[in-house]
Structure formats: structure tokens, C-alpha cells
């Protein structure tokens, strides 16, 4: 058996240490619709409703693993991640709250004129919320592509209860998307169109 624990992350904000329950990650979020079976059923059940693929640089995943190692002493397994060695990208299954009564992840965009220009990433840039990620995936065809932006995630760590110590063995990470602020669409990432392998999260 295993147990999950939510992770907090310590940030230096204006010289002050702040513990937050979220981590911001430079990601590509995959809102492209996936293949269907011959009988019209999605091959990836509940894709766009309860989960999505998100892609990040391999170096980013390595950095997250090092944060977990330094903070907990645990090594992170490669379970629930798909490595594209050609592009040095890691694909993860980003979970999303979708049940009634739970806050669904927000989708934020730049104004169209900002997307078309060279963007300076500073505090003067203002994003607009256009709905939940699920609403954008279902209803806005022009947005059903891969978006580059900053994803805010809650991260939990699952540890095997059979270990003799909390510091023994490996742990797996689970990412839950809270919001995405997108700089726009990218055509530089090839989307995953089917399960490259079966995993258990």
C-alpha cells in the first residue's frame, strides 16, 4: 500500500521566505483533441475533463526531483512520466479537479495584440481569464492546440508504506493543475496522440 502527502515549496519573495502549496512550471499544455476508437469513444478516457498532458523540459523535471530529494530525502521515480529523448521533453499526466463543488483550473490568456508582439515577461503584462481549462477544451476550437505558458500545480508525493523508513526507496509525483497563464500557441511540440505506454498513477 502507499500514502500520499502534499508538498509545500519555499520561495524567496522580496527577501522573505514564503511557503506555498503550489509550484509554477514553464510548460506546454496539450489541449489538442485525441484519437477516437472506431466506435466513436475516446482512446484516452476523460481527456480534457479530469486530466491533460503537459510537457516540460527534462532539466525542469530534474530540478523538481532535486527539490524533493533535498526536502524529503526521497528519490523520485520515473513512473507517470514519458520521456522524449529527441526533444529532451518530459510528458506528465496533469490531473484536474472536475467534480461539482470543486474549483476547476483557470485558463488565462494575453490580449491578442500582446500575443502577436515580442513579449517582455514582466509585471506589466496582464492576463485575462476566459474560463476553465475544461470549457476551453470543449468549446473554443481555436484554442484546441498546444499552449506555452506558466502552469500552477499542486504536487503530491506518494510513498510506499512497505518501506522500513520514509527515506527508503522511491516515491512518485502527482501533479494537479490549478491554473495556466498562456503566452500563446506553440507548434514546436509534437503532441502525444495515444498512450505510449500503460502506467498506474
C-alpha positions in Angstrom: 0.0 0.0 0.0 1.0 3.6 -0.3 0.2 7.0 1.2 0.2 10.5 -0.4 1.4 13.7 1.1 1.0 17.2 -0.3 4.2 19.1 -0.9 4.9 22.8 0.0 7.5 24.9 -1.8 9.6 27.6 -0.2 10.0 30.8 -2.3 12.2 33.9 -1.7 9.7 36.8 -2.4 11.2 40.2 -1.9 13.7 38.8 0.6 11.1 36.9 2.6 10.8 33.1 2.7 7.2 32.0 1.8 5.8 28.5 1.9 3.3 27.9 -0.8 1.3 24.8 -1.7 1.9 25.3 -5.4 4.8 25.4 -7.8 4.9 27.4 -11.1 6.3 25.5 -14.0 7.1 26.6 -17.6 5.1 24.1 -19.5 3.3 23.3 -22.7 -0.3 22.3 -22.1 -1.9 20.0 -24.6 -5.5 20.9 -25.4 -5.4 19.1 -28.8 -8.2 16.6 -29.1 -7.1 12.9 -29.3 -7.8 9.9 -31.4 -11.1 8.0 -31.0 -11.9 4.4 -31.4 -13.8 3.2 -34.5 -17.0 3.2 -32.3 -16.6 6.9 -31.5 -15.2 6.5 -28.0 -12.1 8.4 -26.8 -9.0 6.3 -26.5 -8.0 8.4 -23.6 -10.9 8.4 -21.2 -11.9 11.8 -19.7 -9.1 13.6 -21.5 -9.7 17.3 -21.2 -12.1 16.7 -18.3 -10.1 15.1 -15.5 -6.6 15.2 -16.9 -4.3 16.6 -19.7 -0.8 16.0 -21.0 1.7 18.7 -20.0 5.2 18.8 -21.4 8.2 20.3 -19.7 12.0 20.4 -20.4 13.8 17.4 -18.9 16.0 19.8 -17.0 12.9 21.2 -15.3 11.8 17.7 -14.1 15.3 17.1 -12.9 15.2 20.3 -10.9 11.8 19.3 -9.3 13.3 15.9 -8.4 16.2 17.6 -6.7 13.8 19.9 -4.7 12.0 16.7 -3.5 15.3 15.0 -2.7 16.6 17.9 -0.7 13.4 18.5 1.1 12.3 14.9 1.9 15.3 12.7 1.3 13.3 10.7 -1.2 14.3 9.8 -4.8 11.5 10.3 -7.4 10.8 7.5 -9.8 10.1 8.0 -13.5 6.6 6.5 -13.1 3.8 8.5 -14.7 6.3 10.4 -17.0 7.0 9.9 -20.7 10.5 11.0 -21.8 11.0 12.3 -25.3 14.8 12.0 -25.6 14.9 13.5 -29.1 13.5 16.8 -27.8 14.6 16.4 -24.1 10.9 16.8 -23.0 9.0 15.1 -20.3 5.3 14.5 -20.6 3.2 14.2 -17.5 -0.4 13.4 -16.8 -1.7 16.6 -15.2 -4.8 15.9 -13.2 -7.6 18.4 -13.0 -10.5 18.9 -10.5 -13.7 18.4 -12.3 -16.3 17.3 -9.8 -19.2 19.5 -8.8 -18.2 21.8 -5.9 -14.5 21.7 -6.6 -12.7 24.6 -8.2 -11.7 23.8 -11.8 -8.4 25.0 -13.2 -8.5 28.5 -14.7 -7.3 29.4 -18.3 -5.7 32.8 -18.7 -4.6 34.4 -21.9 -2.8 37.6 -23.1 -4.7 40.1 -25.2 -4.4 39.3 -28.9 -2.2 42.3 -29.6 0.3 41.2 -26.9 0.5 37.6 -28.3 1.4 39.0 -31.8 4.3 41.1 -30.5 7.5 40.4 -28.8 6.6 39.9 -25.1 8.7 41.2 -22.2 7.9 38.9 -19.3 7.5 41.5 -16.6 4.8 42.5 -14.1 3.2 44.9 -16.6 1.7 42.1 -18.6 -1.9 41.5 -17.7 -3.7 38.2 -18.4 -7.5 37.7 -18.8 -9.4 34.7 -17.6 -11.5 33.2 -20.4 -12.9 30.2 -18.4 -11.9 26.9 -17.1 -9.5 24.6 -18.9 -12.3 22.2 -19.4 -14.5 24.9 -21.0 -11.7 26.0 -23.4 -11.0 22.4 -24.3 -14.7 21.7 -25.1 -16.0 25.0 -26.5 -13.2 27.0 -28.1 -12.0 25.3 -31.2 -9.3 27.9 -32.0 -7.7 27.1 -28.6 -7.6 23.3 -29.0 -3.9 23.2 -29.6 -0.7 23.2 -27.5 -0.2 26.3 -25.4 3.1 27.5 -23.9 2.8 29.2 -20.5 3.2 29.0 -16.8 1.2 26.3 -15.1 0.5 26.4 -11.4 0.4 22.9 -9.9 -0.3 21.3 -6.6 2.1 18.4 -6.1 1.7 15.3 -4.0 4.2 12.6 -3.2 3.2 9.0 -3.0 5.3 6.8 -0.8 5.3 3.1 -0.5 4.1 2.1 3.0 6.0 -1.2 2.9 9.4 0.7 3.2 11.2 0.3 6.5 11.7 4.0 6.6 10.2 7.1 5.0 13.6 7.7 3.4 13.8 4.2 1.8 13.1 3.5 -1.9 11.4 5.8 -4.4 8.4 8.0 -4.4 6.1 9.0 -7.3 4.9 12.5 -8.0 1.3 13.5 -8.9 0.6 17.0 -10.5 -2.8 18.7 -10.2 -3.2 21.7 -12.5 -4.6 24.8 -10.7 -4.3 27.4 -13.4 -2.5 28.1 -16.7 -1.3 31.5 -17.9 -0.5 31.1 -21.6 1.7 33.2 -23.8 0.1 31.7 -26.8 0.1 28.6 -29.1 3.2 26.7 -30.0 3.8 24.5 -33.0 7.2 23.3 -31.7 6.0 20.4 -29.7 4.5 17.2 -31.2 1.5 16.1 -29.1 1.1 12.7 -27.7 -1.8 11.1 -29.6 -2.0 7.8 -27.8 -0.8 6.2 -24.7 2.9 5.5 -25.3 2.8 3.0 -22.5 0.4 2.0 -19.8 1.0 3.4 -16.3 -0.6 3.3 -12.9 -0.8 6.6 -11.0 
